[in-house]
């Protein structure tokens, strides 16, 4: 199993998967046994998913059919998902739980086990790439974020 080597990480440092490999946060998948509003059924995977399209944080709820072929750890432990540029390269040396497959059109994904937790790696075909972070003001950098924090804390 390939591990990302790193010095002692400081509190403000992003994880090496982001800072060194260039992986981009995509979503947090949370298993549930409870039906959720507006869930969609992915028949070929035998799972129900909901929340991703509306969550500002990328939270996706997943409910599994009893005969679903997805590994037990993915059905019971939340996973983080990263967008990668090259799925095959990202899988090199990893402990693969689920080999590359296509959960939806234009998307390839695989699950790995890292530090005892499931991690999903997602590759988008050209033209299907997820958009980058959006800023309401159209500006980037600390100044815009600080201004947003001040607005939230101010009285109207």
VOPAGU-2260 file (C-alpha; in pm, 1 decimal, decimal comma):
REM VOPAGU-2260
SITE   aa  ch    i         X         Y         Z
SITE  UNK   A    0       0,0       0,0       0,0
SITE  UNK   A    1     137,4     337,6    -102,5
SITE  UNK   A    2     138,5     603,2     166,9
SITE  UNK   A    3     190,7     973,0     117,2
SITE  UNK   A    4     495,9    1067,4     318,5
SITE  UNK   A    5     484,3    1397,2     495,5
SITE  UNK   A    6     652,6    1598,0     764,3
SITE  UNK   A    7     451,8    1671,6    1075,0
SITE  UNK   A    8     145,9    1851,5     937,8
SITE  UNK   A    9      65,2    2191,1    1089,3
SITE  UNK   A   10    -293,5    2283,7    1181,4
SITE  UNK   A   11    -339,1    2517,6     883,9
SITE  UNK   A   12    -177,2    2281,7     629,4
SITE  UNK   A   13    -399,2    2094,4     383,2
SITE  UNK   A   14    -355,5    1716,9     377,8
SITE  UNK   A   15     -85,9    1582,4     140,8
SITE  UNK   A   16    -356,5    1435,1     -86,2
SITE  UNK   A   17    -446,4    1796,8    -165,6
SITE  UNK   A   18    -113,1    1980,0    -129,9
SITE  UNK   A   19     109,5    1721,1    -301,0
SITE  UNK   A   20    -113,4    1509,8    -519,7
SITE  UNK   A   21    -347,8    1788,6    -627,2
SITE  UNK   A   22    -664,3    1597,8    -536,5
SITE  UNK   A   23    -970,8    1820,7    -497,0
SITE  UNK   A   24   -1243,9    1770,5    -234,4
SITE  UNK   A   25   -1568,4    1654,1    -396,6
SITE  UNK   A   26   -1806,8    1520,8    -130,3
SITE  UNK   A   27   -1856,1    1343,7     200,2
SITE  UNK   A   28   -2061,0    1025,1     168,8
SITE  UNK   A   29   -2257,0     923,1     478,2
SITE  UNK   A   30   -2429,2     585,2     503,4
SITE  UNK   A   31   -2782,4     586,6     643,5
SITE  UNK   A   32   -3059,7     335,6     699,2
SITE  UNK   A   33   -3328,6     604,2     680,8
SITE  UNK   A   34   -3504,0     716,0     361,7
SITE  UNK   A   35   -3418,8    1079,8     286,5
SITE  UNK   A   36   -3611,8    1347,2      93,8
SITE  UNK   A   37   -3553,0    1352,8    -284,3
SITE  UNK   A   38   -3335,6    1042,6    -290,7
SITE  UNK   A   39   -3249,4     893,0    -628,9
SITE  UNK   A   40   -3213,1     522,2    -687,4
SITE  UNK   A   41   -2904,0     406,2    -874,3
SITE  UNK   A   42   -3030,2      68,7    -991,5
SITE  UNK   A   43   -2697,8     -60,9   -1123,7
SITE  UNK   A   44   -2537,7       2,6    -781,1
SITE  UNK   A   45   -2846,8     -81,0    -572,5
SITE  UNK   A   46   -2815,6     235,6    -364,4
SITE  UNK   A   47   -3024,1     545,2    -295,3
SITE  UNK   A   48   -2840,9     879,4    -286,7
SITE  UNK   A   49   -2957,1    1221,2    -177,8
SITE  UNK   A   50   -2834,2    1561,2     -69,1
SITE  UNK   A   51   -2534,8    1610,2    -296,4
SITE  UNK   A   52   -2711,0    1844,5    -538,2
SITE  UNK   A   53   -2840,2    2071,1    -260,4
SITE  UNK   A   54   -2573,7    2052,7      13,2
SITE  UNK   A   55   -2344,2    2356,1      23,3
SITE  UNK   A   56   -2081,7    2126,7     180,8
SITE  UNK   A   57   -2103,6    1833,1     -59,7
SITE  UNK   A   58   -2276,9    1599,0     185,8
SITE  UNK   A   59   -2424,4    1294,9      14,6
SITE  UNK   A   60   -2646,1    1050,8     203,3
SITE  UNK   A   61   -2636,3     688,9      85,1
SITE  UNK   A   62   -2884,0     412,2     163,6
SITE  UNK   A   63   -2803,4      60,7      42,6
SITE  UNK   A   64   -3021,2    -229,1     -71,0
SITE  UNK   A   65   -2955,8    -544,0     136,4
SITE  UNK   A   66   -2811,8    -725,1    -168,8
SITE  UNK   A   67   -2590,2    -432,5    -273,2
SITE  UNK   A   68   -2241,0    -545,2    -378,8
SITE  UNK   A   69   -2061,4    -243,6    -231,1
SITE  UNK   A   70   -1802,6    -335,9      37,6
SITE  UNK   A   71   -1931,9    -347,3     395,3
SITE  UNK   A   72   -1697,5     -71,9     515,2
SITE  UNK   A   73   -1839,5     169,9     254,8
SITE  UNK   A   74   -2192,9      79,0     367,8
SITE  UNK   A   75   -2111,0     145,2     734,3
SITE  UNK   A   76   -1835,5     410,4     753,6
SITE  UNK   A   77   -1855,4     762,3     604,2
SITE  UNK   A   78   -1614,1     828,0     319,0
SITE  UNK   A   79   -1450,2    1135,6     173,6
SITE  UNK   A   80   -1433,7    1171,6    -203,5
SITE  UNK   A   81   -1169,1    1350,4    -407,7
SITE  UNK   A   82   -1166,8    1447,2    -773,1
SITE  UNK   A   83    -848,5    1329,1    -945,2
SITE  UNK   A   84    -710,5    1404,6   -1291,5
SITE  UNK   A   85    -592,9    1048,6   -1361,5
SITE  UNK   A   86    -776,8     768,5   -1181,7
SITE  UNK   A   87    -530,4     495,1   -1280,3
SITE  UNK   A   88    -233,1     698,3   -1154,0
SITE  UNK   A   89    -416,4     780,8    -828,7
SITE  UNK   A   90    -485,3     408,3    -770,6
SITE  UNK   A   91    -121,9     301,3    -810,2
SITE  UNK   A   92      -0,9     141,1    -487,7
SITE  UNK   A   93    -335,5     187,7    -310,0
SITE  UNK   A   94    -547,1     -77,3    -139,7
SITE  UNK   A   95    -843,1     -87,6    -379,3
SITE  UNK   A   96   -1182,7    -172,3    -228,8
SITE  UNK   A   97   -1385,3    -122,1    -547,9
SITE  UNK   A   98   -1219,8    -112,5    -890,8
SITE  UNK   A   99   -1297,1     169,4   -1134,3
SITE  UNK   A  100   -1656,7     181,5   -1247,1
SITE  UNK   A  101   -1902,0     437,3   -1379,9
SITE  UNK   A  102   -2162,5     553,4   -1126,2
SITE  UNK   A  103   -2302,4     798,9   -1383,1
SITE  UNK   A  104   -2240,7     918,8   -1738,1
SITE  UNK   A  105   -1901,2    1082,3   -1785,5
SITE  UNK   A  106   -1777,0     977,6   -1441,6
SITE  UNK   A  107   -1535,8     704,9   -1333,6
SITE  UNK   A  108   -1483,6     623,2    -967,2
SITE  UNK   A  109   -1306,8     374,3    -742,6
SITE  UNK   A  110   -1284,7     322,0    -367,3
SITE  UNK   A  111    -962,5     276,8    -173,9
SITE  UNK   A  112    -889,8     206,5     191,0
SITE  UNK   A  113    -661,0     468,1     351,3
SITE  UNK   A  114    -574,8     471,0     721,8
SITE  UNK   A  115    -863,6     227,7     779,5
SITE  UNK   A  116   -1122,9     454,0     613,8
SITE  UNK   A  117   -1286,8     436,3     271,9
SITE  UNK   A  118   -1186,9     708,2      24,9
SITE  UNK   A  119   -1353,3     756,8    -312,5
SITE  UNK   A  120   -1149,2     876,6    -608,8
SITE  UNK   A  121   -1345,4    1031,4    -895,9
SITE  UNK   A  122   -1236,1    1118,5   -1248,1
SITE  UNK   A  123   -1453,6    1328,7   -1479,1
SITE  UNK   A  124   -1432,6    1295,9   -1855,3
SITE  UNK   A  125   -1349,2    1620,9   -2036,1
SITE  UNK   A  126   -1649,7    1850,0   -2032,4
SITE  UNK   A  127   -1793,5    1676,7   -1722,8
SITE  UNK   A  128   -1547,7    1822,2   -1469,3
SITE  UNK   A  129   -1700,8    1960,8   -1152,8
SITE  UNK   A  130   -1686,7    2339,6   -1125,1
SITE  UNK   A  131   -1432,5    2501,3    -895,3
SITE  UNK   A  132   -1525,7    2696,3    -584,6
SITE  UNK   A  133   -1771,9    2976,3    -647,5
SITE  UNK   A  134   -1757,9    3311,4    -480,1
SITE  UNK   A  135   -2073,1    3522,0    -466,2
SITE  UNK   A  136   -1876,7    3843,4    -514,0
SITE  UNK   A  137   -1671,0    3704,9    -799,5
SITE  UNK   A  138   -1358,9    3798,1    -600,5
SITE  UNK   A  139   -1110,8    3562,1    -446,1
SITE  UNK   A  140    -870,1    3577,6    -157,3
SITE  UNK   A  141    -885,6    3656,6     210,5
SITE  UNK   A  142   -1035,1    4002,0     172,7
SITE  UNK   A  143   -1357,7    3861,9      27,7
SITE  UNK   A  144   -1386,3    3589,6     291,7
SITE  UNK   A  145   -1318,2    3829,8     577,1
SITE  UNK   A  146   -1585,2    4066,7     449,3
SITE  UNK   A  147   -1835,1    3780,2     439,2
SITE  UNK   A  148   -1755,0    3691,1     799,8
SITE  UNK   A  149   -1805,8    4050,6     910,1
SITE  UNK   A  150   -2142,6    4066,2     733,3
SITE  UNK   A  151   -2263,4    3752,2     910,2
SITE  UNK   A  152   -2161,6    3891,7    1246,5
SITE  UNK   A  153   -2310,8    4236,2    1195,7
SITE  UNK   A  154   -2660,4    4343,9    1293,4
SITE  UNK   A  155   -2903,8    4452,3    1025,8
